[in-house]
Every structure is written in C-alpha cells, then in structure tokens.
Amino acid sequence: MPPPGGFEPVKYKRNLPLRGPSGLVILGGVTAVCAYGFYRVGKGNLEKRELQREKVWSRIHLVPLLLAEGDRDAYRRQQAALEREREIMKDVPGWEAGKSVYNNPSHRSAETIVVI
C-alpha cells in the first residue's frame, strides 16, 4: 500500500543547465569582431598609402641631390684621370693631357655618364 500522504511526485522534467550564450549573442560577437577587424584593416591601408606617398616624395626631392653628387664624383674622377695621364705622359714631347687621340673631329669621347 502507498505510504500515508502518497508517493512523492515523479520527476520527469529534464533539468539541464544553460550551456553558454545563445546563437544570437555569438552571431553579434562575431559581427562585432569582424567589424573591428575591417576597421583596423582600413586604418592600416590608409597608413600604408601615406607611407608610400611619403617615400615617393622623398625620392623625388632626393633626385637633385643624388644627381649633383654623381656629377661631383664624375668630375673628381675625370680630374684624377687627367692628373694620372699628365704624370704618365710627362716625358712624351708634344703630348697634351685630355686631348683626343683621334685626328677625326667627328669622334667625340663620352662626356656624360648616364646611370639607370
């Protein structure tokens, strides 16, 4: 026979704890992280573009300086070559240092150096 007051009720409902955030919360979090990532990528692209522009303009402004330095170096080398020629050919009568060795006036030695 049943005990006095009856049997206690049968527990048939599942008592499961919450297992974390809902799908909507996860989707919102992923969306926020992606939005922040795209924001940082955009800022990085702007900074990279500015650095590239700065590099191009610095090269543009350095060209005259580099050309002048190259001209000074070429002039110094030419004068040193003339001095070596004078020293080597000092015992040869009638030798003019720096004068063309060709009798044809249409031949001209290269006076400019183009560096590409």
C-alpha positions in Angstrom: 0.0 0.0 0.0 1.1 3.6 -0.5 2.6 5.4 2.3 0.4 7.9 4.2 0.3 11.2 2.2 1.1 9.3 -1.0 4.1 8.9 -3.1 6.2 12.0 -4.0 5.6 13.2 -7.5 7.7 11.6 -10.2 10.4 14.0 -11.6 10.0 13.6 -15.4 11.3 17.1 -16.5 14.9 17.4 -17.6 16.9 19.8 -15.5 19.6 20.9 -18.0 21.8 23.9 -17.2 22.4 26.6 -19.8 25.3 25.6 -22.0 26.6 29.1 -22.9 25.5 32.1 -24.9 22.7 31.8 -27.4 23.3 31.7 -31.1 22.2 35.4 -31.5 24.8 36.5 -28.9 27.5 34.5 -30.7 26.5 36.0 -34.1 26.5 39.5 -32.6 30.0 38.9 -31.1 31.4 37.6 -34.4 29.9 40.5 -36.2 31.5 43.0 -33.8 34.9 41.3 -34.0 34.7 41.3 -37.9 33.6 44.9 -38.0 36.5 45.9 -35.7 38.9 43.9 -37.9 37.7 45.6 -41.1 38.1 49.0 -39.3 41.7 48.2 -38.4 42.5 46.9 -41.9 41.1 50.2 -43.4 43.2 52.3 -41.0 46.3 50.2 -41.9 45.6 50.7 -45.6 45.4 54.5 -45.1 48.7 54.5 -43.1 50.4 52.3 -45.7 49.2 54.6 -48.5 50.5 57.6 -46.6 53.9 56.0 -46.1 54.1 55.1 -49.8 53.3 58.7 -50.7 55.9 60.0 -48.3 58.5 57.6 -49.8 57.7 58.7 -53.3 58.0 62.4 -52.4 61.3 61.8 -50.5 62.7 60.1 -53.6 61.5 63.0 -55.8 63.2 65.5 -53.5 66.4 63.5 -53.3 66.9 63.2 -57.1 68.6 66.6 -57.5 70.9 65.9 -54.6 71.9 62.5 -56.0 72.5 63.9 -59.4 74.7 66.7 -58.0 76.6 64.1 -56.0 77.1 62.0 -59.1 78.3 65.0 -61.1 80.8 65.9 -58.4 82.1 62.3 -58.4 82.3 62.2 -62.2 84.2 65.5 -62.2 86.6 64.3 -59.5 87.3 61.1 -61.3 87.9 63.0 -64.6 90.3 65.3 -62.9 92.1 62.4 -61.3 92.4 60.6 -64.7 93.8 63.8 -66.2 96.4 64.1 -63.5 97.4 60.4 -63.9 97.7 60.9 -67.7 99.9 64.0 -67.1 102.1 62.1 -64.7 102.4 59.1 -67.0 103.0 61.0 -70.3 105.2 63.8 -68.8 108.2 62.6 -70.7 106.5 62.4 -74.1 107.1 65.6 -76.1 104.0 67.3 -77.6 101.5 65.3 -75.5 98.5 67.3 -74.3 96.7 65.6 -71.5 93.0 65.4 -72.0 93.2 66.0 -75.8 91.6 63.4 -78.1 93.9 60.9 -79.6 91.9 60.7 -82.8 92.5 63.0 -85.7 88.9 62.8 -86.9 87.0 65.8 -85.4 83.6 63.9 -85.7 84.7 61.5 -83.0 84.0 62.7 -79.5 84.5 60.9 -76.3 81.6 60.4 -73.9 81.5 63.4 -71.6 78.4 62.4 -69.7 77.7 59.2 -67.8 74.1 58.1 -67.6 73.3 55.8 -64.7 70.0 53.9 -65.0 
